[in-house]
Amino acid sequence: MLAADETIKGWSLWAAIVILCREILVSGLREYLAELRVSVPVTRLAKWKTSVQLCRDRVPPCRPRRATRSYPCDRKRIDPRRHL
């Protein structure tokens, strides 16, 4: 859907395709090797990486605070002198 409405395009789209293909390949390889009773251990670094990615995706990005206050007249584009 993100590609259909062009939310992501260009290099970002290619990066998403590569990551998705890699995940499908690794999952399929693990399933295949599990049938053969071959163990594929996960490293501690991989577990940390996954944890950081999951936390990062759930925390909204930080934005710097604005230096000035926003008043209702600023949002509505009303002349503040008119209301005095």
N, C-alpha and C positions, 0 to 999 in steps of 0.2 A: 504494500500500500504506500509506503514512503517513497518508493521508486515511481509508482504510478502517478502520484500527484507532485512529483519532482521536489519533494522535501529534501531528499538526498539525491545527488547526481554527480557525474564526473568521477573523480578519484575516490570520493567518499563511497559511492556506490560500488566501485570495484573492490575497495577494502572490505565492505560488508559482505560481498559475494565470496571473497577469499576466506574470510573468517568463518562464514557459514559452511562453506565446503570443507574446511579443515575440521570443524566440529563434527560434521556428518561422517567424514572419513575416520577420525579417531574413534568415534562411538561405534562405527561398524567394525573397525579393527578389534576393539575391545570385546565386542560380542562374539566375533569369530574366534578369537583366541580363548575366550571363556569356554566355548564348546570343546576346544582342544585341551582344556584344563591347563592352559599356560597363563601364568600370573604376570600382569603388567603393573608393577608397583608405581604409586604416585609419589613424587618427591614432596618434601616439606615446602620447598619453594613454590611448587605448583599450587599447593593448598593455600599458601599465603596470597599468591597472585589472585586466585579465585575469590578469596575473602575480601581483598581490597577492591576488586572489581564490583562485587555485589554491594559493598557499602558505598562505593563511589556512585553507583547508579541510583541509589536511593536517597542520596543527599542532594538537595538543590544546589546549583552553583552559587557561589558567593558573589555578591555584587557590592561595589563600594557605595557607601551612603552618600546622598546628595548633600552638598554644603548648605543649601538653602531649604527653608521649609516650604511645603506646598500648602497653599490655602485653597478653600473651595472656589474663590473667585479666580484663581489661576487655572483650575481645571475647566471651569465653565466659560472662561474668557469674558468675564464681566468686569466692568470698570469699577474698582473698589471705591472710588470717590463718589460714585452715583448712589451708593448705599449709605452714605454718611448723613 
